[in-house]
Amino acid sequence: MQATESVKVPDGKLVRVAVTFEESIEDVQITGDFFLQPPEARSDLEAAIEGQPADISVADLAAEIAAVDAECIGFEASDLAQATVEAIR
């Protein structure tokens, strides 16, 4: 299945995920009006999400995302996890 979800972060930033999933998250693309340091960390964040079970909790997914060596500017790991889980549900 494929789904897309967006979350508007309180300071006005937008985080959007496009997810392909069945029993696990097969593919994810992260877009939005936020910044990452380093910019190439987007692929690391996507890799942290891919392979996770489709029924993962927001808290568990946020922990996986937070473990990536990236500075998320304009959003938190929990915002990205929330958007991903909402897309799957």
Backbone bond lengths (Angstrom), bond angles and torsions (degrees), N, CA, C in turn:
res aa  C-N    CA-C-N  psi(-1)  N-CA   C-N-CA  omega(-1)  CA-C   N-CA-C  phi
1 M - - - 1.434 - - 1.523 109.11 -
2 Q 1.318 115.05 156.50 1.454 121.01 176.77 1.519 109.11 -127.70
3 A 1.323 116.08 144.43 1.455 120.79 178.63 1.528 109.21 -154.14
4 T 1.312 114.80 156.98 1.460 122.06 177.29 1.520 108.53 -130.88
5 E 1.314 115.88 142.09 1.467 120.40 177.95 1.525 108.67 -145.79
6 S 1.317 114.84 147.65 1.463 121.82 177.40 1.517 109.36 -125.00
7 V 1.332 114.96 146.20 1.459 121.61 175.10 1.524 106.72 -128.61
8 K 1.320 116.61 128.25 1.467 122.04 175.17 1.527 107.27 -94.02
9 V 1.320 115.57 115.69 1.454 122.27 -178.20 1.536 108.71 -76.18
10 P 1.330 119.01 146.07 1.468 121.69 -174.88 1.527 116.30 -48.03
11 D 1.328 119.62 -34.26 1.467 119.77 -179.98 1.523 112.53 -83.03
12 G 1.336 116.99 6.46 1.455 120.72 174.29 1.510 115.63 103.73
13 K 1.326 119.50 -3.56 1.461 121.71 179.54 1.524 110.18 -77.09
14 L 1.319 115.24 151.36 1.456 121.94 -179.18 1.522 108.82 -116.72
15 V 1.324 116.50 131.20 1.458 122.85 175.32 1.518 106.88 -119.94
16 R 1.333 116.52 124.86 1.465 121.42 -178.83 1.531 108.51 -125.23
17 V 1.324 115.69 136.05 1.462 120.67 175.75 1.519 109.56 -126.44
18 A 1.315 114.42 141.10 1.462 122.22 171.14 1.522 105.31 -114.94
19 V 1.323 116.13 123.04 1.460 121.79 -171.44 1.525 110.60 -122.75
20 T 1.322 116.22 136.10 1.456 122.96 169.06 1.525 105.96 -112.70
21 F 1.338 116.99 127.63 1.459 119.50 -174.15 1.529 110.85 -152.74
22 E 1.305 113.93 158.04 1.470 124.25 167.76 1.525 104.89 -136.46
23 E 1.327 117.62 -105.63 1.469 121.59 174.91 1.524 110.73 -75.34
24 S 1.329 115.86 -28.01 1.463 121.25 177.92 1.530 108.44 -134.08
25 I 1.310 115.60 168.61 1.459 121.53 178.72 1.521 106.97 -79.86
26 E 1.326 115.93 113.57 1.459 121.10 -175.04 1.522 112.35 -88.40
27 D 1.325 117.11 -37.41 1.458 121.14 -177.16 1.525 108.70 -152.46
28 V 1.322 115.94 143.41 1.466 120.40 176.32 1.520 108.51 -143.66
29 Q 1.318 115.20 141.36 1.457 122.05 174.04 1.518 107.38 -124.76
30 I 1.326 115.78 128.49 1.456 122.24 -177.83 1.528 108.64 -107.50
31 T 1.326 115.97 127.77 1.458 121.13 175.74 1.526 108.51 -138.40
32 G 1.315 116.68 171.42 1.455 120.90 177.49 1.507 111.53 149.97
33 D 1.315 116.41 -172.57 1.463 121.18 -178.06 1.529 111.69 -106.39
34 F 1.300 116.47 47.81 1.455 124.21 -179.58 1.530 109.18 -118.17
35 F 1.312 115.76 176.13 1.458 121.57 178.56 1.519 109.77 -124.84
36 L 1.329 115.23 152.79 1.459 122.44 175.31 1.515 108.78 -128.46
37 Q 1.318 115.86 145.13 1.456 121.31 171.89 1.504 107.86 -125.10
38 P 1.287 120.96 120.59 1.454 126.21 -8.08 1.527 110.70 -72.74
39 P 1.336 117.07 156.52 1.474 120.30 -177.32 1.534 113.89 -57.10
40 E 1.320 117.26 -31.31 1.467 120.30 -179.11 1.533 112.90 -75.60
41 A 1.325 117.54 -0.30 1.468 121.60 178.82 1.521 112.46 -67.73
42 R 1.323 118.01 -14.15 1.461 120.75 178.54 1.535 110.68 -55.22
43 S 1.318 117.00 -43.53 1.472 119.50 -179.71 1.527 111.21 -66.34
44 D 1.333 117.67 -32.43 1.466 120.82 176.67 1.528 111.07 -68.31
45 L 1.328 116.95 -39.90 1.467 120.89 177.21 1.526 110.17 -64.24
46 E 1.333 116.31 -43.84 1.462 119.99 178.92 1.524 110.61 -62.51
47 A 1.333 116.82 -40.74 1.469 120.88 179.19 1.530 111.62 -64.84
48 A 1.339 117.55 -33.03 1.466 121.04 178.63 1.524 111.50 -67.82
49 I 1.324 116.45 -29.20 1.471 121.26 -179.19 1.528 110.76 -84.64
50 E 1.328 116.33 -40.93 1.462 120.55 -177.86 1.526 110.46 -63.26
51 G 1.309 115.99 138.06 1.457 121.46 -179.48 1.520 113.32 92.93
52 Q 1.317 117.40 -12.49 1.464 120.23 178.10 1.534 109.02 -73.39
53 P 1.335 117.79 150.62 1.465 119.88 178.15 1.533 110.89 -63.62
54 A 1.317 116.57 145.93 1.468 121.67 -178.48 1.527 111.92 -65.37
55 D 1.321 118.31 -20.35 1.466 120.49 -179.58 1.536 112.32 -99.75
56 I 1.323 117.43 20.93 1.464 121.62 -179.83 1.530 110.13 -64.44
57 S 1.314 116.10 147.27 1.464 120.33 178.52 1.528 110.10 -80.39
58 V 1.314 115.85 159.75 1.464 120.83 177.18 1.530 109.83 -59.71
59 A 1.319 117.39 -43.27 1.470 121.08 -178.33 1.525 111.64 -63.01
60 D 1.323 117.14 -44.56 1.463 120.28 -179.87 1.527 111.21 -66.37
61 L 1.323 117.21 -41.27 1.460 120.07 179.16 1.525 110.47 -67.98
62 A 1.326 117.61 -38.73 1.462 120.99 177.06 1.530 110.78 -60.38
63 A 1.318 117.42 -38.45 1.467 121.13 178.49 1.524 110.99 -64.99
64 E 1.331 117.20 -40.81 1.465 121.16 177.12 1.528 110.83 -63.29
65 I 1.320 116.75 -42.40 1.463 122.04 -179.52 1.524 110.07 -67.40
66 A 1.334 116.91 -43.00 1.466 121.40 -178.69 1.526 112.10 -64.36
67 A 1.317 117.62 -23.80 1.463 121.52 -179.85 1.531 112.38 -73.22
68 V 1.323 117.49 -14.01 1.467 121.38 178.92 1.525 108.82 -73.85
69 D 1.320 116.16 138.47 1.458 121.75 179.57 1.528 109.41 -78.77
70 A 1.326 115.21 80.57 1.464 121.87 -179.03 1.515 108.91 -150.18
71 E 1.320 115.75 143.65 1.458 120.65 173.32 1.518 107.25 -98.63
72 C 1.319 116.21 115.26 1.461 122.41 178.88 1.525 107.57 -89.86
73 I 1.322 116.08 118.65 1.467 121.06 -177.28 1.520 108.13 -108.89
74 G 1.322 116.22 114.55 1.452 120.89 -179.97 1.512 114.04 102.34
75 F 1.335 116.97 -2.83 1.461 121.25 175.96 1.516 108.97 -159.75
76 E 1.314 116.01 166.46 1.460 122.82 179.08 1.529 109.14 -113.44
77 A 1.315 115.89 164.39 1.471 120.51 176.42 1.528 110.46 -56.43
78 S 1.332 116.56 -36.55 1.467 120.12 -179.12 1.532 111.90 -66.33
79 D 1.338 118.04 -30.86 1.467 120.92 177.68 1.526 110.37 -66.82
80 L 1.328 115.67 -43.74 1.460 120.46 178.61 1.530 110.41 -66.32
81 A 1.318 116.94 -41.31 1.463 120.86 177.80 1.522 110.85 -63.19
82 Q 1.328 117.06 -42.78 1.468 121.31 179.14 1.526 111.35 -60.43
83 A 1.324 117.22 -46.08 1.461 120.74 179.57 1.523 110.87 -62.03
84 T 1.324 116.72 -40.86 1.464 121.10 -178.82 1.522 111.41 -66.00
85 V 1.324 116.44 -47.22 1.473 120.43 -179.17 1.532 110.75 -65.84
86 E 1.322 117.62 -40.07 1.468 120.35 177.69 1.522 111.47 -62.85
87 A 1.322 117.33 -36.93 1.476 120.37 177.63 1.512 110.96 -62.72
88 I 1.323 116.29 -41.59 1.471 121.39 -178.04 1.521 111.15 -69.98
89 R 1.317 117.31 -37.23 1.459 120.29 -176.29 1.499 110.00 -79.79
